[in-house]
Amino acid sequence: MKVSIEKQSDGSYIAYNTTLDKVQLIGTGDTITEAKEDFFNTIEEVKDSYTELGDEMPACLAEDVEFRFDLSSLFEYYPMINVSALGRYVGINPGLMRQYKKGDTPISDAQLKKIEAGIRRLGSELAALHLV
């Protein structure tokens, strides 16, 4: 199940499934961790409801959850990632990256793909390195 995590205008976070499942699941919280926990709690509550009613459980409730972040939430959840340094690494102006992080500037799909590709490239490099 694909789940988006986004920062709301009031500073809270929302987690919701984005696939066309039989049920809409939502979790909210003041932090990303709280929103994720609330999302998993929602799954358990919905499962309990199906069990109590004797209805067939939708397959989506048994699927692994794949979280997807908006940029603001990504940098909030992974504070060890420096937004300016990542911008330089992926070839995007660090000032523009900071604006993307704040949500001050709309980001195009092409820029999102460029950032995601850079993060994946960095992850592969980190996974392959050995310390001496």
C-alpha positions in Angstrom: 0.0 0.0 0.0 1.4 3.4 -1.0 1.0 6.0 1.7 1.8 9.7 1.3 3.0 11.8 4.2 2.6 15.5 3.9 3.0 18.6 6.0 -0.2 20.5 6.5 -0.5 24.3 6.5 -0.9 24.3 10.3 2.4 22.4 10.7 0.8 19.0 11.5 1.3 16.0 9.3 -1.1 13.6 7.5 -0.5 10.1 6.3 -3.0 8.6 3.8 -3.2 5.8 1.3 -3.0 6.9 -2.3 -3.9 3.6 -4.0 -7.4 2.9 -5.1 -8.1 0.6 -2.2 -11.6 -0.3 -0.9 -10.9 1.7 2.2 -9.5 5.2 2.8 -7.0 5.2 5.7 -5.8 8.4 7.4 -3.4 9.1 10.2 -2.6 12.5 11.6 -0.2 14.0 14.2 1.9 16.8 15.3 5.0 14.9 14.1 5.6 12.5 11.2 6.1 9.7 13.7 2.7 10.4 15.3 1.1 10.5 11.9 2.6 7.1 11.0 1.6 5.6 14.3 -2.0 7.0 13.9 -2.0 5.5 10.4 -1.1 2.1 11.6 -3.6 2.4 14.4 -6.3 3.2 11.8 -5.4 0.0 10.0 -5.9 -2.0 13.1 -9.2 -0.3 13.9 -10.5 -1.0 10.4 -9.4 -4.6 10.6 -11.2 -4.9 13.9 -14.4 -3.5 12.4 -14.3 -6.0 9.5 -13.7 -8.8 12.0 -16.6 -7.7 14.3 -19.0 -7.4 11.3 -17.9 -10.7 9.9 -17.1 -9.1 6.6 -14.3 -10.1 4.2 -11.1 -8.2 5.0 -9.8 -6.1 2.0 -6.4 -7.3 0.8 -5.0 -3.8 1.1 -5.1 -4.1 4.9 -2.5 -6.9 4.8 -0.1 -5.2 2.4 3.2 -3.8 3.4 3.1 0.0 3.7 5.4 2.1 1.5 5.7 5.6 2.8 6.2 8.5 0.3 7.2 12.0 1.6 6.7 15.5 0.4 10.0 17.4 0.5 9.2 19.3 3.7 8.3 16.0 5.5 11.4 14.2 4.1 13.8 16.7 5.6 11.8 16.8 8.8 11.9 13.1 9.2 15.5 12.7 8.2 17.2 15.7 9.8 20.7 14.3 9.1 20.1 15.2 5.4 21.4 18.7 4.9 19.1 20.3 2.3 21.7 22.7 0.9 24.3 19.9 0.6 21.8 17.6 -1.1 20.9 20.4 -3.5 24.6 20.8 -4.5 24.9 17.0 -4.8 21.9 16.7 -7.2 22.7 19.9 -9.1 19.9 22.2 -7.8 20.6 25.6 -6.3 20.8 25.2 -2.5 18.7 28.3 -2.0 16.0 26.9 -4.2 16.2 23.6 -2.3 15.6 25.5 0.9 12.6 27.1 -0.6 11.3 23.7 -1.7 11.8 22.5 1.9 9.8 25.3 3.3 7.0 24.9 0.8 7.5 28.5 -0.4 8.1 27.5 -4.0 6.1 25.0 -6.1 8.3 22.1 -7.4 7.9 20.5 -10.8 7.7 16.8 -11.4 11.0 17.0 -13.2 12.7 18.5 -10.2 11.2 16.0 -7.9 12.4 13.2 -10.1 15.9 14.7 -10.1 16.0 15.0 -6.3 14.7 11.4 -5.9 17.2 10.1 -8.4 20.0 11.9 -6.5 18.8 10.5 -3.1 18.7 7.0 -4.6 22.2 7.4 -6.1 23.5 8.7 -2.7 21.9 5.7 -0.9 23.5 3.3 -3.3 26.9 4.9 -2.8 26.5 4.8 1.0 25.3 1.2 0.9 28.4 0.2 -1.1 31.1 2.0 1.0 33.4 0.4 3.5 35.1 2.2 6.3 38.8 1.7 7.0 
